[in-house]
Amino acid sequence: MVSLLYVCVRPEQGAAAAEHLSFRRGLGVERLDRHDLIGHPLDEIDWRAYDGIVVGGSPFNVGDEEKTDDQLRVEADLERIARAAIDGGPAAMFTCYGIGVVTRMLGGTVGTATPEFTRETSIRITAAGAQDPLFGPSAPEMDVLTAHKEGSSEPPPGAVLLATNDDCPVQAYRVGDRLYATQFHPEPTPQDFAHRMDFYRSTGYFDPAEFDRVEAEILATSPTGTDLLRRFVELVGR
């Protein structure tokens, strides 16, 4: 049995607990250990002993002008996880906010020109993605859930672009064979994502006055992002 760790970077405990459950269910595992980076440095646990690590989303933004000491440390710890994966350590999958941290670490550009508000979107699997063990079986397209203020127009140096769309060209990439990063959220069901909206009503991911409409649209979706998570478990177990 593979050992997996969920690294949480959400200050909101209710949202964090729900995301943890979403990842555990999406990965299809009975046990998924959890470590909250908010207030708890990475070295409080033996994180290198895990086979695989999944990193959740956050209301933080890489481009935030004013960052707390907690956020600065969180980003430094996330970079350590990413570098370890590149160097042959625990395989890692970064999602949403995490892709920005990794992109910046690799020398890429993260900005606000390619946002996607709370919705389901279709992403195209690239030619390289079609050969990838996680994304290949989903080619040529898959539907995913997304909500982000930042994004990138091109992958960072050394990354292999796996998925794209017109609104946000960098939807997913791989570095080496053990580090994955997605702009979208692969873990939630429509019900999970609708529930998450409750925690972020006034944070800019959708118009608060349109909450009921956006929620209804989310609940009517059929995302397939969790397919990637189950394949990640298979990859980690090889």
N, C-alpha and C positions, 0 to 999 in steps of 0.2 A: 504494500500500500504506500502511495506517495504521501509525503508530508507537505502541506500547503499552508501558507500564511497570507492572511488578508491584512494589508497595511491601510489604516484609516487616516485620512487627512481632512475630515469634516469636524468642525467645532460643535455642530449640533448633534447631541447624543441620540436623539430620536432618529434622525436621518442616518446617522452612523450605524445604529443597530439594524435598521431596515436594509441598508446597503450590504451589511455583512450577511444577512439572511439571503438577500438576492444573489450574492456571489456564491454562497454555499449551495443554494439550489441550482444555480446556473452551471456550476462546475460538476454537479451531480455527485457530491461527496458527503459522507456523514460527518466528517470533522474538518473544520476550517478554523485554524487558530487566528486570533485577532490581536493586532497591536496598534494602539492609537498614538500617532506621532504628535498629536497636539498635547504638549505637556509631558511627553514621555519619549526621551531620546531613543534612537534606534538601538543603541548598544545596551539598553536595559534587557534585551533578550538576545539569545544566540541565533540571530536571523540567518546567518550563513549555513546553519545546519539544515535548513529546509530545502526540499527539492524544487519548489516553485513558489513564487510570490505574485500576488495580484494587488494592484494599487488602485484604490477607488478615486472618485472625483472629489471636488472641493469648491466652495465659493471663492477661494483664493484665485488670484490671477498672477501669472508670471510678471506681467507688466504693471502691477500695482506700484504706484509711486511711493507710498508710505507702507512699509512692512514692519510688523512686530518682530521681536526677537524670535518668537515661536515660529512665525512663517519663514524667516530666514533659515532657522535650523531645520525645519521640515524640508525645505528645498535642498539643503545640503545633504540631508539624510537620504532623500530620494535619489539624488545624484550618485550616492554611494551604492545604492541598490542597482542602479542602471549600469554603473561601471563594473560591478561584480558580475552581472549577467553577461556583459560583453567579454569579460575575462574568463568565462567558464564557470562562474559561480552559479547560484540558484537561478533558474530560468525566471523571467519576470514579464508580466504584462501590465503596462501602465495605461490608464484610461483618462480621458478628458483633460483635466488640469495637468495630470502627469505627463501627457505628451508634450505639453509646453515646456515643462522642466527639462525633459530629455532633449528636446529640440535645441533649447538654449545651450545646454551642456555640450552638445555636439557642434556648436558654432552656427546653428541655423537661426532664422528670424521668426519671431512670434509677434503678431500684431492684432489689431482689431478690425481689419478689413474684410475678414471672412467669417463673421459670426453665423450661428444657426440658432434660432429660437426653439423653444420646446416643441418637438414634433417628431414624427417618423419621417425618415428620408431614405431614398434609394442610393446605394453606393455601387460603383462599378469596380469589379476586380480587375487589376492590371494584368498584363501578360506575365509579369514576375509573380504576381499574386496567385495566378492560376497554377503555378508550379509550387506554391508554398503549402506545407502540410496543414496549416490552419485555414487559410483562405481558399485554397484550390478547390475543395469540394463544394464551396458556395458559388463558384464562378457560374455565369458571368456577372451576376448582380445579387445583392442581398439588401433586405430592408432592416434598418436599425433605428434606435431612438437616440436623439441628440439634443443638447442644450448647452451652448457655450458662447462666450463673448470674445474669446481669442481663437486664433488659428494660424495656419501657415499656408503660403501660396506654393511652396516647394519643399521637398524633404530636406533635412539637414545633411551635411557631408557624411558619407559613409552609410547612409540609410537606403534601404530598398523599398520603394513605394509599392504598397500592396493593394490599396483601395483609394478611390477618388470620387468626387462628384463636382458639378459645376459651381456650387455655392462655396464649398470649402475643398480645395484641391488635394489637401493632405488629410485623408481620412484614416489611414493606417500605414505603418511601415515596420520594417524589421531591421535590426542591426545584428550582424552575425547570425547565429542560429538560435540564440537564447533570449533575445530581448525584443519584445513586441510593444508597440504603442498605438493606441487607437484614440481618435478624436471623439468618437461616439461612445455610448455606454453599451457594452455587450451584455451586461448582467441582468437588467430589470425586465420583468414582464410588464405589460401595459398597466396592470394594477399597481405594481411596484412604482412605476414612473409617475402615475397619477398621485399616489400617496406621497411621493417625494415633493411634488408640487406644493403640498401644504406647508412645507418648511421654507419654501423660497418664493412666497407670494409676491414679495416686494423687492426682489433683488435683481430685477432686470432680465430674467429669462423669458418672460412673457408679460403681457399687459394684465395687471391685476383685475381690471374690469372685464377681461375676457376669460377669466378663470374657468367658468363653467363650460364655455365653448371649447377651450383648449383641452380641458380634462376629458370631455366627451370624445374629441378627436383622438386623443391618446388611447382611450379605452377601446376604440374601434380598430386599433392597429393589430398587426400580426408580425412583430419583429422576429428575426432569426439570429440575433447576436449570440445567444447562449450556445449555438452550435460551435462557435469559436472557443468558448470556454471548455467545453467537453473535449475538444481536440487538443487544447492546451494541456489538459490533464494527461491525455495519451502521450503527448510530446514529452512531458516531464517524466513520465513513467518509463520511457525507453532506455 
